[in-house]
Amino acid sequence: MKQSNKLETWGNEMTMNLNNILYQNIQASPYFKQLYELKTYHEVIDEIYNHVESLEPFLKGTTASTAFCLLYKLWTLRLTVKQINGLIQHTDSPHIRALGFLYLRYV
């Protein structure tokens, strides 16, 4: 019997269990709105590699960070188990691995 590749999630299907202020600021972020152009898992991985420099949820004040905008973008893609394993075993960037673990933590 083939095992399902769908990652089982827990909690709020809309907010990904993020803090309400963080969720609202991600939704309002001009950077997050730019991410609509990215349609595939590999495009988002490249974006993480090229643009994530830290993993704080907020940049200045309540501005959502690049990392957390990309984390939520990954959520919108509804990653598979294989894709999550690819994130947490990625060898090119510790930020990619860290976002994989944050994804697991939130969902």
N, C-alpha and C positions, 0 to 999 in steps of 0.2 A: 504494500500500500504506500503510495507516494505521500510524503509529508508536505503539508501546506507551506508555501513560502511567504504567506501573509504574516506580518508581525502583529501579534495580538497587542492591543493598546488598552489603557485604563484611563478613566477620568473624562474630562471635558473634551469632546470631539472638535469643538470650535477653537478653543483657546490654547489647546495643548497643555493645559494645567499651568500656564504661565501666570505670574502675578498680573492682576488686572491693569495696573498702570503700565507695566512693560508691554503687555499685549496691545493696549490702545496706542502706545507710542510706536510700536512696530508697524501697526496698521496705518498710522499717519506719516510714517517715515518716507521721504522722497526716495531714499535709497531702496527701501523695500519695494516701492512701486516700480522702480527700474528692474527689479528682479523678475517681474512678470515676463520679461523677454526670455528668460532662461527656462527652457522646457524640459531638459533632461537632467538626470542625476549627474552625469559627467560634466555638464556645463556648470552645475552648482559646485562640484568638487573643484573645478578649475578656479572658480570665483573665490572659494575659500582659500585656496593656495595662494592666489595673487593679492588678496585684499584683507585677510584677517591678520591682525597684529597682536590682539589681546582677546581675552575671553570675558571681560566684564560685561554685565548686562546693559549698563548705561555708559555713554561717553561723557558728556558734560551735562550736569543737571539731570533731566529726565529724557534726554535724547537716546533712543535705542541704539545699541552698538551694531556695527557691521556683523559681528559674530552672531548675535541673537537674531538679527534680521535673516541671516542665512540659515540659522537653525530652524526658524519658523518656515522658511522657504522649503527646507527639506521635509518638514511636516506636511506641507501642501502636496508634496509628491507622493505621500503615503509609501514610504520605503519598504522594501521587502527584507526578509531575513538576510538574504545574500548581500544586498546593498549595505545593510548595517554592518555585517561582517567586513565588507570592503572598507567601510569608514574606520572601524576600530583597529583594523590591521594595516592601515595605509602607512607606507614607509616614507613618503615624501614630506610630510608635514605633521608636527605634533598638534597643530590646530585642527587638522582634519580628524585626527584620532580623538581629540578632546571633544569636538562637536558630536562625534559618534556616541561617546559616553554620555554627554549631556542629553542627546536625543533619547537614549535609553532611560535616563533618569526621569525625564519629564513625561514620557509616554508609558 
